[in-house]
Amino acid sequence: MLIAYLLLAACIAANLLSCSLLTASDGFTKPVQSASGIFLAILNYFLLSKAILTIDLSIAYAIWVAVGIIVSSLISVFYFKQHLSKTGVICIGLIAFGLVFIHLFGTM
């Protein structure tokens, strides 16, 4: 089970880096960022496919999406200097709250 969660963590990291690189690629005008982003997107789905062999899809996908939303929002604000409204912050907090509940009670 630990290996599956490590695969899921690697999947999330690949997804976040892929999205960040694709943002930095300026609409596929920078070849290194574009190619790296595409490669990591493929790696992301490969790792997810391995993680869901052990973790229920509903749990793995919920964790993947929620962590992706939370961390990508932080990356967009602090690295890309994009704005996040108060409503956005509240909604992301609700997603984090939901993630905790899914993790605690999702397999009952």
N, C-alpha and C positions, 0 to 999 in steps of 0.2 A: 504493500500500500504506500509506503514511503517513497518508493521509486516512482509511482504514478503521480504523486504530488510534486515530486521534483521535476518530472516531465512537464507537468502542468505549469510549474513556475518558470521553466525554461521556455515553454510555449508563450506565456504571457510576456516574458522579457523580449522574445523575438518579435512578438506582435507590436509591442510598444516601440522598439527600435525601428521596426519596419515603417510604422506610421510616422515616426519622427523623421526618418530618412526621406520618405516620400514627400513630406511637407518641405523639407530642405531641398528637394530636387527641383523646386520651382516649376512644377508642371512638366516633369520629365525633360527638362532642358540641361540638367547636370547628369552626365552619364554614370559616374561612380555612385552617386546617391541613389539614382534611379535603379540601377542594376542591383545594388546592395539591398534596397528596399524590397524589390521583387523577390530576391532570393530569400530574405528573411520572412516574407509573407508565406512563401511555400513551406519553409521550415516550420513556421508557426502551425500550419494546418497538419503537417506531418506529426509534430510533437503532440498536438491535440488528439490526433487519431490514436496514438499510442497510449496517452493518458486515459482515454475513455474505454480502453480495454479493461481497466480495473475500477475506475471511478464512474459512478452513474453519470450518464450524459447530462441530466438535469442539474446535478450538482457541479460538475466540471464546467459546463457552459455558463452557469450563473456566476461562478467564481471568476472565470475568464473574462466575461463581459464586465462585471462590477469592478474588478481590479483594473481592467483596461480603461474604463471610464474615469475612475478616480485618478489613476496615475497619469493618464494622458491629459487630463484637465490640469493637473499640476505642472506637467511639462509645458503645455501650451501657455500657461500663465507665466511661469518663471523663466523658461528658456526662450520661447518664441514671443514673449511680451504681449500676449493676447489678453483681452478683457473677459472676465467672467462676472456676470451680474450676481446680485444678492440672491435672486431666485435660483440661479444656477448653482450657487454654493449650497443652498438649502436642499435642492433636489439631489445633488451629489451626496450630501449627508444622509438623505433618506436611502439612497442606493447602498451606502456603506452599512447603514442600520439593517437593511434587508439582507445584505450579504452575511452579516453575523447570524441572523436568524436562520437563513438557509443552511449555513454551516452547522449550526447547533441542532436544528430540528428537521433538516431536509430529508433524512432517511427514515423518519418515523412512519 
